[in-house]
Amino acid sequence: MKLLEFTIERDDKSGAFTASWDDPKGGGITTQAYSLAELPDAINEAVRCHFLNRKSPRKVALHFECDPILQLA
């Protein structure tokens, strides 16, 4: 496996971003972050934990269910 594709959704109530991936072998990965800046670290940690005893993928793709809107200061 060379690429994991996470589906990214935003929870309207909490404002958190949820990243999820379904493992074809069963199970999967789900993690959350409260900003887009925090999301890569949350995904990296979740992937590392999921593949603890086996070779982990080197690439992750993010598929946003809706286009994110970034607010500039």
PyMOL Python script that loads the backbone (N, CA, C, O; Angstrom):
from pymol import cmd

cmd.read_pdbstr("""\
ATOM      1  N   MET A   1       0.850  -1.175   0.000  1.00  0.00           N
ATOM      2  CA  MET A   1       0.000   0.000   0.000  1.00  0.00           C
ATOM      3  C   MET A   1       0.894   1.236   0.000  1.00  0.00           C
ATOM      4  O   MET A   1       1.751   1.399   0.869  1.00  0.00           O
ATOM      5  N   LYS A   2       0.684   2.087  -0.971  1.00  0.00           N
ATOM      6  CA  LYS A   2       1.535   3.260  -1.092  1.00  0.00           C
ATOM      7  C   LYS A   2       0.833   4.553  -0.747  1.00  0.00           C
ATOM      8  O   LYS A   2       1.500   5.538  -0.431  1.00  0.00           O
ATOM      9  N   LEU A   3      -0.504   4.591  -0.793  1.00  0.00           N
ATOM     10  CA  LEU A   3      -1.228   5.836  -0.577  1.00  0.00           C
ATOM     11  C   LEU A   3      -2.493   5.569   0.232  1.00  0.00           C
ATOM     12  O   LEU A   3      -3.264   4.663  -0.086  1.00  0.00           O
ATOM     13  N   LEU A   4      -2.696   6.352   1.266  1.00  0.00           N
ATOM     14  CA  LEU A   4      -3.952   6.324   2.022  1.00  0.00           C
ATOM     15  C   LEU A   4      -4.727   7.570   1.648  1.00  0.00           C
ATOM     16  O   LEU A   4      -4.161   8.662   1.589  1.00  0.00           O
ATOM     17  N   GLU A   5      -6.020   7.415   1.395  1.00  0.00           N
ATOM     18  CA  GLU A   5      -6.843   8.578   1.098  1.00  0.00           C
ATOM     19  C   GLU A   5      -7.839   8.784   2.231  1.00  0.00           C
ATOM     20  O   GLU A   5      -8.756   7.986   2.426  1.00  0.00           O
ATOM     21  N   PHE A   6      -7.643   9.864   2.968  1.00  0.00           N
ATOM     22  CA  PHE A   6      -8.524  10.213   4.072  1.00  0.00           C
ATOM     23  C   PHE A   6      -9.650  11.105   3.566  1.00  0.00           C
ATOM     24  O   PHE A   6      -9.428  12.003   2.754  1.00  0.00           O
ATOM     25  N   THR A   7     -10.850  10.850   4.050  1.00  0.00           N
ATOM     26  CA  THR A   7     -11.989  11.716   3.787  1.00  0.00           C
ATOM     27  C   THR A   7     -12.062  12.719   4.932  1.00  0.00           C
ATOM     28  O   THR A   7     -12.076  12.339   6.103  1.00  0.00           O
ATOM     29  N   ILE A   8     -12.106  13.991   4.585  1.00  0.00           N
ATOM     30  CA  ILE A   8     -12.131  15.056   5.589  1.00  0.00           C
ATOM     31  C   ILE A   8     -13.521  15.691   5.603  1.00  0.00           C
ATOM     32  O   ILE A   8     -14.036  16.127   4.574  1.00  0.00           O
ATOM     33  N   GLU A   9     -14.112  15.729   6.795  1.00  0.00           N
ATOM     34  CA  GLU A   9     -15.414  16.369   6.979  1.00  0.00           C
ATOM     35  C   GLU A   9     -15.299  17.343   8.140  1.00  0.00           C
ATOM     36  O   GLU A   9     -14.462  17.172   9.027  1.00  0.00           O
ATOM     37  N   ARG A  10     -16.132  18.350   8.128  1.00  0.00           N
ATOM     38  CA  ARG A  10     -16.141  19.331   9.219  1.00  0.00           C
ATOM     39  C   ARG A  10     -17.427  19.169  10.018  1.00  0.00           C
ATOM     40  O   ARG A  10     -18.518  19.128   9.449  1.00  0.00           O
ATOM     41  N   ASP A  11     -17.296  19.078  11.330  1.00  0.00           N
ATOM     42  CA  ASP A  11     -18.449  18.990  12.220  1.00  0.00           C
ATOM     43  C   ASP A  11     -18.964  20.403  12.450  1.00  0.00           C
ATOM     44  O   ASP A  11     -18.264  21.248  13.008  1.00  0.00           O
ATOM     45  N   ASP A  12     -20.192  20.650  12.017  1.00  0.00           N
ATOM     46  CA  ASP A  12     -20.755  21.999  12.135  1.00  0.00           C
ATOM     47  C   ASP A  12     -20.911  22.446  13.584  1.00  0.00           C
ATOM     48  O   ASP A  12     -20.775  23.634  13.877  1.00  0.00           O
ATOM     49  N   LYS A  13     -21.193  21.522  14.488  1.00  0.00           N
ATOM     50  CA  LYS A  13     -21.390  21.889  15.895  1.00  0.00           C
ATOM     51  C   LYS A  13     -20.083  22.262  16.584  1.00  0.00           C
ATOM     52  O   LYS A  13     -19.979  23.323  17.199  1.00  0.00           O
ATOM     53  N   SER A  14     -19.085  21.384  16.477  1.00  0.00           N
ATOM     54  CA  SER A  14     -17.834  21.622  17.199  1.00  0.00           C
ATOM     55  C   SER A  14     -16.829  22.424  16.380  1.00  0.00           C
ATOM     56  O   SER A  14     -15.933  23.052  16.944  1.00  0.00           O
ATOM     57  N   GLY A  15     -16.970  22.408  15.054  1.00  0.00           N
ATOM     58  CA  GLY A  15     -16.010  23.082  14.194  1.00  0.00           C
ATOM     59  C   GLY A  15     -14.771  22.246  13.910  1.00  0.00           C
ATOM     60  O   GLY A  15     -13.879  22.688  13.186  1.00  0.00           O
ATOM     61  N   ALA A  16     -14.703  21.034  14.476  1.00  0.00           N
ATOM     62  CA  ALA A  16     -13.538  20.164  14.295  1.00  0.00           C
ATOM     63  C   ALA A  16     -13.550  19.518  12.913  1.00  0.00           C
ATOM     64  O   ALA A  16     -14.606  19.310  12.316  1.00  0.00           O
ATOM     65  N   PHE A  17     -12.367  19.210  12.425  1.00  0.00           N
ATOM     66  CA  PHE A  17     -12.212  18.459  11.190  1.00  0.00           C
ATOM     67  C   PHE A  17     -12.022  16.994  11.562  1.00  0.00           C
ATOM     68  O   PHE A  17     -11.210  16.670  12.430  1.00  0.00           O
ATOM     69  N   THR A  18     -12.767  16.111  10.908  1.00  0.00           N
ATOM     70  CA  THR A  18     -12.645  14.676  11.128  1.00  0.00           C
ATOM     71  C   THR A  18     -12.044  14.047   9.893  1.00  0.00           C
ATOM     72  O   THR A  18     -12.551  14.229   8.786  1.00  0.00           O
ATOM     73  N   ALA A  19     -10.961  13.306  10.077  1.00  0.00           N
ATOM     74  CA  ALA A  19     -10.304  12.586   8.990  1.00  0.00           C
ATOM     75  C   ALA A  19     -10.540  11.097   9.196  1.00  0.00           C
ATOM     76  O   ALA A  19     -10.300  10.572  10.283  1.00  0.00           O
ATOM     77  N   SER A  20     -11.015  10.410   8.147  1.00  0.00           N
ATOM     78  CA  SER A  20     -11.268   8.980   8.289  1.00  0.00           C
ATOM     79  C   SER A  20     -10.793   8.208   7.061  1.00  0.00           C
ATOM     80  O   SER A  20     -10.823   8.713   5.938  1.00  0.00           O
ATOM     81  N   TRP A  21     -10.359   6.984   7.298  1.00  0.00           N
ATOM     82  CA  TRP A  21      -9.910   6.072   6.264  1.00  0.00           C
ATOM     83  C   TRP A  21     -10.363   4.682   6.649  1.00  0.00           C
ATOM     84  O   TRP A  21     -10.167   4.258   7.788  1.00  0.00           O
ATOM     85  N   ASP A  22     -10.973   3.958   5.704  1.00  0.00           N
ATOM     86  CA  ASP A  22     -11.414   2.584   5.937  1.00  0.00           C
ATOM     87  C   ASP A  22     -10.355   1.628   5.421  1.00  0.00           C
ATOM     88  O   ASP A  22     -10.013   1.645   4.239  1.00  0.00           O
ATOM     89  N   ASP A  23      -9.834   0.787   6.319  1.00  0.00           N
ATOM     90  CA  ASP A  23      -8.824  -0.199   5.956  1.00  0.00           C
ATOM     91  C   ASP A  23      -9.504  -1.342   5.203  1.00  0.00           C
ATOM     92  O   ASP A  23     -10.455  -1.925   5.725  1.00  0.00           O
ATOM     93  N   PRO A  24      -9.051  -1.682   4.000  1.00  0.00           N
ATOM     94  CA  PRO A  24      -9.654  -2.789   3.258  1.00  0.00           C
ATOM     95  C   PRO A  24      -9.561  -4.121   4.008  1.00  0.00           C
ATOM     96  O   PRO A  24     -10.344  -5.035   3.748  1.00  0.00           O
ATOM     97  N   LYS A  25      -8.608  -4.232   4.934  1.00  0.00           N
ATOM     98  CA  LYS A  25      -8.445  -5.459   5.716  1.00  0.00           C
ATOM     99  C   LYS A  25      -9.345  -5.471   6.942  1.00  0.00           C
ATOM    100  O   LYS A  25      -9.348  -6.443   7.698  1.00  0.00           O
ATOM    101  N   GLY A  26     -10.105  -4.408   7.146  1.00  0.00           N
ATOM    102  CA  GLY A  26     -10.988  -4.286   8.299  1.00  0.00           C
ATOM    103  C   GLY A  26     -10.522  -3.178   9.220  1.00  0.00           C
ATOM    104  O   GLY A  26      -9.325  -2.916   9.341  1.00  0.00           O
ATOM    105  N   GLY A  27     -11.465  -2.536   9.861  1.00  0.00           N
ATOM    106  CA  GLY A  27     -11.131  -1.431  10.754  1.00  0.00           C
ATOM    107  C   GLY A  27     -10.858  -0.169   9.959  1.00  0.00           C
ATOM    108  O   GLY A  27     -11.419   0.034   8.882  1.00  0.00           O
ATOM    109  N   GLY A  28     -10.014   0.654  10.485  1.00  0.00           N
ATOM    110  CA  GLY A  28      -9.675   1.892   9.814  1.00  0.00           C
ATOM    111  C   GLY A  28      -9.100   2.897  10.783  1.00  0.00           C
ATOM    112  O   GLY A  28      -8.720   2.557  11.903  1.00  0.00           O
ATOM    113  N   ILE A  29      -9.040   4.134  10.341  1.00  0.00           N
ATOM    114  CA  ILE A  29      -8.464   5.213  11.136  1.00  0.00           C
ATOM    115  C   ILE A  29      -9.444   6.376  11.136  1.00  0.00           C
ATOM    116  O   ILE A  29      -9.980   6.748  10.092  1.00  0.00           O
ATOM    117  N   THR A  30      -9.672   6.942  12.301  1.00  0.00           N
ATOM    118  CA  THR A  30     -10.439   8.175  12.431  1.00  0.00           C
ATOM    119  C   THR A  30      -9.724   9.052  13.449  1.00  0.00           C
ATOM    120  O   THR A  30      -9.339   8.587  14.522  1.00  0.00           O
ATOM    121  N   THR A  31      -9.551  10.319  13.105  1.00  0.00           N
ATOM    122  CA  THR A  31      -8.916  11.263  14.019  1.00  0.00           C
ATOM    123  C   THR A  31      -9.537  12.635  13.811  1.00  0.00           C
ATOM    124  O   THR A  31     -10.201  12.878  12.803  1.00  0.00           O
ATOM    125  N   GLN A  32      -9.322  13.527  14.762  1.00  0.00           N
ATOM    126  CA  GLN A  32      -9.889  14.870  14.691  1.00  0.00           C
ATOM    127  C   GLN A  32      -8.847  15.924  14.992  1.00  0.00           C
ATOM    128  O   GLN A  32      -7.855  15.672  15.676  1.00  0.00           O
ATOM    129  N   ALA A  33      -9.099  17.120  14.462  1.00  0.00           N
ATOM    130  CA  ALA A  33      -8.291  18.296  14.779  1.00  0.00           C
ATOM    131  C   ALA A  33      -9.208  19.510  14.678  1.00  0.00           C
ATOM    132  O   ALA A  33     -10.169  19.513  13.910  1.00  0.00           O
ATOM    133  N   TYR A  34      -8.901  20.535  15.459  1.00  0.00           N
ATOM    134  CA  TYR A  34      -9.751  21.719  15.475  1.00  0.00           C
ATOM    135  C   TYR A  34      -9.326  22.786  14.486  1.00  0.00           C
ATOM    136  O   TYR A  34      -9.963  23.834  14.384  1.00  0.00           O
ATOM    137  N   SER A  35      -8.236  22.521  13.746  1.00  0.00           N
ATOM    138  CA  SER A  35      -7.837  23.453  12.684  1.00  0.00           C
ATOM    139  C   SER A  35      -7.142  22.664  11.584  1.00  0.00           C
ATOM    140  O   SER A  35      -6.659  21.553  11.806  1.00  0.00           O
ATOM    141  N   LEU A  36      -7.099  23.255  10.392  1.00  0.00           N
ATOM    142  CA  LEU A  36      -6.391  22.609   9.288  1.00  0.00           C
ATOM    143  C   LEU A  36      -4.898  22.504   9.582  1.00  0.00           C
ATOM    144  O   LEU A  36      -4.239  21.576   9.114  1.00  0.00           O
ATOM    145  N   ALA A  37      -4.367  23.435  10.341  1.00  0.00           N
ATOM    146  CA  ALA A  37      -2.938  23.410  10.689  1.00  0.00           C
ATOM    147  C   ALA A  37      -2.604  22.217  11.581  1.00  0.00           C
ATOM    148  O   ALA A  37      -1.504  21.673  11.491  1.00  0.00           O
ATOM    149  N   GLU A  38      -3.528  21.806  12.435  1.00  0.00           N
ATOM    150  CA  GLU A  38      -3.305  20.675  13.344  1.00  0.00           C
ATOM    151  C   GLU A  38      -3.586  19.323  12.695  1.00  0.00           C
ATOM    152  O   GLU A  38      -3.135  18.289  13.188  1.00  0.00           O
ATOM    153  N   LEU A  39      -4.332  19.328  11.586  1.00  0.00           N
ATOM    154  CA  LEU A  39      -4.775  18.078  10.971  1.00  0.00           C
ATOM    155  C   LEU A  39      -3.637  17.157  10.513  1.00  0.00           C
ATOM    156  O   LEU A  39      -3.715  15.957  10.772  1.00  0.00           O
ATOM    157  N   PRO A  40      -2.585  17.651   9.847  1.00  0.00           N
ATOM    158  CA  PRO A  40      -1.508  16.743   9.434  1.00  0.00           C
ATOM    159  C   PRO A  40      -0.845  16.008  10.603  1.00  0.00           C
ATOM    160  O   PRO A  40      -0.531  14.824  10.482  1.00  0.00           O
ATOM    161  N   ASP A  41      -0.629  16.687  11.726  1.00  0.00           N
ATOM    162  CA  ASP A  41      -0.025  16.026  12.884  1.00  0.00           C
ATOM    163  C   ASP A  41      -0.944  14.950  13.450  1.00  0.00           C
ATOM    164  O   ASP A  41      -0.482  13.875  13.835  1.00  0.00           O
ATOM    165  N   ALA A  42      -2.246  15.235  13.500  1.00  0.00           N
ATOM    166  CA  ALA A  42      -3.208  14.260  14.008  1.00  0.00           C
ATOM    167  C   ALA A  42      -3.259  13.025  13.106  1.00  0.00           C
ATOM    168  O   ALA A  42      -3.306  11.897  13.597  1.00  0.00           O
ATOM    169  N   ILE A  43      -3.248  13.241  11.787  1.00  0.00           N
ATOM    170  CA  ILE A  43      -3.273  12.125  10.840  1.00  0.00           C
ATOM    171  C   ILE A  43      -1.981  11.326  10.932  1.00  0.00           C
ATOM    172  O   ILE A  43      -2.015  10.096  10.943  1.00  0.00           O
ATOM    173  N   ASN A  44      -0.844  12.009  10.999  1.00  0.00           N
ATOM    174  CA  ASN A  44       0.450  11.322  11.094  1.00  0.00           C
ATOM    175  C   ASN A  44       0.504  10.421  12.327  1.00  0.00           C
ATOM    176  O   ASN A  44       0.941   9.274  12.235  1.00  0.00           O
ATOM    177  N   GLU A  45       0.070  10.921  13.462  1.00  0.00           N
ATOM    178  CA  GLU A  45       0.080  10.127  14.690  1.00  0.00           C
ATOM    179  C   GLU A  45      -0.870   8.931  14.586  1.00  0.00           C
ATOM    180  O   GLU A  45      -0.533   7.830  15.020  1.00  0.00           O
ATOM    181  N   ALA A  46      -2.051   9.147  14.013  1.00  0.00           N
ATOM    182  CA  ALA A  46      -3.025   8.065  13.878  1.00  0.00           C
ATOM    183  C   ALA A  46      -2.516   6.970  12.934  1.00  0.00           C
ATOM    184  O   ALA A  46      -2.699   5.783  13.205  1.00  0.00           O
ATOM    185  N   VAL A  47      -1.879   7.367  11.831  1.00  0.00           N
ATOM    186  CA  VAL A  47      -1.321   6.390  10.888  1.00  0.00           C
ATOM    187  C   VAL A  47      -0.199   5.605  11.563  1.00  0.00           C
ATOM    188  O   VAL A  47      -0.124   4.383  11.431  1.00  0.00           O
ATOM    189  N   ARG A  48       0.667   6.305  12.279  1.00  0.00           N
ATOM    190  CA  ARG A  48       1.775   5.642  12.971  1.00  0.00           C
ATOM    191  C   ARG A  48       1.260   4.595  13.962  1.00  0.00           C
ATOM    192  O   ARG A  48       1.803   3.493  14.044  1.00  0.00           O
ATOM    193  N   CYS A  49       0.225   4.938  14.704  1.00  0.00           N
ATOM    194  CA  CYS A  49      -0.344   4.003  15.682  1.00  0.00           C
ATOM    195  C   CYS A  49      -1.038   2.827  15.003  1.00  0.00           C
ATOM    196  O   CYS A  49      -0.913   1.691  15.460  1.00  0.00           O
ATOM    197  N   HIS A  50      -1.769   3.085  13.916  1.00  0.00           N
ATOM    198  CA  HIS A  50      -2.506   2.026  13.221  1.00  0.00           C
ATOM    199  C   HIS A  50      -1.564   0.997  12.609  1.00  0.00           C
ATOM    200  O   HIS A  50      -1.857  -0.199  12.615  1.00  0.00           O
ATOM    201  N   PHE A  51      -0.439   1.459  12.084  1.00  0.00           N
ATOM    202  CA  PHE A  51       0.517   0.579  11.412  1.00  0.00           C
ATOM    203  C   PHE A  51       1.719   0.275  12.307  1.00  0.00           C
ATOM    204  O   PHE A  51       2.825   0.066  11.809  1.00  0.00           O
ATOM    205  N   LEU A  52       1.513   0.250  13.600  1.00  0.00           N
ATOM    206  CA  LEU A  52       2.598   0.081  14.558  1.00  0.00           C
ATOM    207  C   LEU A  52       3.454  -1.153  14.280  1.00  0.00           C
ATOM    208  O   LEU A  52       4.681  -1.076  14.345  1.00  0.00           O
ATOM    209  N   ASN A  53       2.832  -2.279  13.975  1.00  0.00           N
ATOM    210  CA  ASN A  53       3.571  -3.526  13.787  1.00  0.00           C
ATOM    211  C   ASN A  53       3.670  -3.962  12.331  1.00  0.00           C
ATOM    212  O   ASN A  53       3.940  -5.129  12.050  1.00  0.00           O
ATOM    213  N   ARG A  54       3.457  -3.050  11.421  1.00  0.00           N
ATOM    214  CA  ARG A  54       3.590  -3.364   9.998  1.00  0.00           C
ATOM    215  C   ARG A  54       4.029  -2.118   9.249  1.00  0.00           C
ATOM    216  O   ARG A  54       3.992  -1.008   9.781  1.00  0.00           O
ATOM    217  N   LYS A  55       4.442  -2.318   8.011  1.00  0.00           N
ATOM    218  CA  LYS A  55       4.959  -1.217   7.212  1.00  0.00           C
ATOM    219  C   LYS A  55       3.844  -0.207   6.918  1.00  0.00           C
ATOM    220  O   LYS A  55       2.767  -0.576   6.451  1.00  0.00           O
ATOM    221  N   SER A  56       4.117   1.054   7.195  1.00  0.00           N
ATOM    222  CA  SER A  56       3.104   2.098   6.985  1.00  0.00           C
ATOM    223  C   SER A  56       3.299   2.758   5.621  1.00  0.00           C
ATOM    224  O   SER A  56       4.411   2.785   5.092  1.00  0.00           O
ATOM    225  N   PRO A  57       2.221   3.285   5.059  1.00  0.00           N
ATOM    226  CA  PRO A  57       2.318   3.990   3.783  1.00  0.00           C
ATOM    227  C   PRO A  57       3.154   5.262   3.920  1.00  0.00           C
ATOM    228  O   PRO A  57       3.245   5.841   5.002  1.00  0.00           O
ATOM    229  N   ARG A  58       3.750   5.680   2.834  1.00  0.00           N
ATOM    230  CA  ARG A  58       4.593   6.876   2.840  1.00  0.00           C
ATOM    231  C   ARG A  58       3.832   8.123   2.412  1.00  0.00           C
ATOM    232  O   ARG A  58       4.304   9.238   2.630  1.00  0.00           O
ATOM    233  N   LYS A  59       2.640   7.948   1.796  1.00  0.00           N
ATOM    234  CA  LYS A  59       1.883   9.087   1.291  1.00  0.00           C
ATOM    235  C   LYS A  59       0.444   9.033   1.795  1.00  0.00           C
ATOM    236  O   LYS A  59      -0.148   7.963   1.933  1.00  0.00           O
ATOM    237  N   VAL A  60      -0.099  10.219   2.065  1.00  0.00           N
ATOM    238  CA  VAL A  60      -1.486  10.367   2.496  1.00  0.00           C
ATOM    239  C   VAL A  60      -2.129  11.454   1.637  1.00  0.00           C
ATOM    240  O   VAL A  60      -1.573  12.539   1.464  1.00  0.00           O
ATOM    241  N   ALA A  61      -3.302  11.144   1.105  1.00  0.00           N
ATOM    242  CA  ALA A  61      -4.071  12.128   0.350  1.00  0.00           C
ATOM    243  C   ALA A  61      -5.278  12.542   1.181  1.00  0.00           C
ATOM    244  O   ALA A  61      -5.840  11.734   1.920  1.00  0.00           O
ATOM    245  N   LEU A  62      -5.672  13.804   1.055  1.00  0.00           N
ATOM    246  CA  LEU A  62      -6.827  14.313   1.771  1.00  0.00           C
ATOM    247  C   LEU A  62      -7.925  14.639   0.764  1.00  0.00           C
ATOM    248  O   LEU A  62      -7.709  15.386  -0.191  1.00  0.00           O
ATOM    249  N   HIS A  63      -9.101  14.071   0.991  1.00  0.00           N
ATOM    250  CA  HIS A  63     -10.260  14.343   0.135  1.00  0.00           C
ATOM    251  C   HIS A  63     -11.286  15.080   0.977  1.00  0.00           C
ATOM    252  O   HIS A  63     -11.887  14.495   1.878  1.00  0.00           O
ATOM    253  N   PHE A  64     -11.489  16.358   0.692  1.00  0.00           N
ATOM    254  CA  PHE A  64     -12.437  17.162   1.444  1.00  0.00           C
ATOM    255  C   PHE A  64     -13.840  16.934   0.884  1.00  0.00           C
ATOM    256  O   PHE A  64     -14.065  17.049  -0.320  1.00  0.00           O
ATOM    257  N   GLU A  65     -14.776  16.611   1.769  1.00  0.00           N
ATOM    258  CA  GLU A  65     -16.161  16.420   1.364  1.00  0.00           C
ATOM    259  C   GLU A  65     -16.736  17.716   0.817  1.00  0.00           C
ATOM    260  O   GLU A  65     -17.570  17.689  -0.089  1.00  0.00           O
ATOM    261  N   CYS A  66     -16.306  18.840   1.350  1.00  0.00           N
ATOM    262  CA  CYS A  66     -16.678  20.143   0.799  1.00  0.00           C
ATOM    263  C   CYS A  66     -15.419  20.996   0.810  1.00  0.00           C
ATOM    264  O   CYS A  66     -14.500  20.741   1.589  1.00  0.00           O
ATOM    265  N   ASP A  67     -15.374  21.978  -0.027  1.00  0.00           N
ATOM    266  CA  ASP A  67     -14.187  22.821  -0.116  1.00  0.00           C
ATOM    267  C   ASP A  67     -13.998  23.607   1.175  1.00  0.00           C
ATOM    268  O   ASP A  67     -14.935  24.259   1.636  1.00  0.00           O
ATOM    269  N   PRO A  68     -12.801  23.561   1.771  1.00  0.00           N
ATOM    270  CA  PRO A  68     -12.561  24.338   2.980  1.00  0.00           C
ATOM    271  C   PRO A  68     -12.472  25.829   2.654  1.00  0.00           C
ATOM    272  O   PRO A  68     -12.021  26.222   1.578  1.00  0.00           O
ATOM    273  N   ILE A  69     -12.902  26.622   3.586  1.00  0.00           N
ATOM    274  CA  ILE A  69     -12.792  28.072   3.450  1.00  0.00           C
ATOM    275  C   ILE A  69     -11.795  28.544   4.493  1.00  0.00           C
ATOM    276  O   ILE A  69     -11.987  28.324   5.689  1.00  0.00           O
ATOM    277  N   LEU A  70     -10.742  29.186   4.044  1.00  0.00           N
ATOM    278  CA  LEU A  70      -9.720  29.676   4.953  1.00  0.00           C
ATOM    279  C   LEU A  70      -9.975  31.143   5.239  1.00  0.00           C
ATOM    280  O   LEU A  70     -10.174  31.937   4.320  1.00  0.00           O
ATOM    281  N   GLN A  71      -9.967  31.497   6.500  1.00  0.00           N
ATOM    282  CA  GLN A  71     -10.169  32.889   6.894  1.00  0.00           C
ATOM    283  C   GLN A  71      -8.811  33.532   7.127  1.00  0.00           C
ATOM    284  O   GLN A  71      -8.017  33.053   7.937  1.00  0.00           O
ATOM    285  N   LEU A  72      -8.554  34.597   6.426  1.00  0.00           N
ATOM    286  CA  LEU A  72      -7.293  35.308   6.581  1.00  0.00           C
ATOM    287  C   LEU A  72      -7.455  36.423   7.603  1.00  0.00           C
ATOM    288  O   LEU A  72      -8.518  37.032   7.722  1.00  0.00           O
ATOM    289  N   ALA A  73      -6.381  36.674   8.334  1.00  0.00           N
ATOM    290  CA  ALA A  73      -6.444  37.700   9.401  1.00  0.00           C
ATOM    291  C   ALA A  73      -6.625  39.082   8.845  1.00  0.00           C
ATOM    292  O   ALA A  73      -6.696  40.048   9.604  1.00  0.00           O
TER     293      ALA A  73
END
""", "prot")
cmd.dss("prot")
cmd.show_as("cartoon", "prot")
cmd.util.cbc("prot")
cmd.orient("prot")
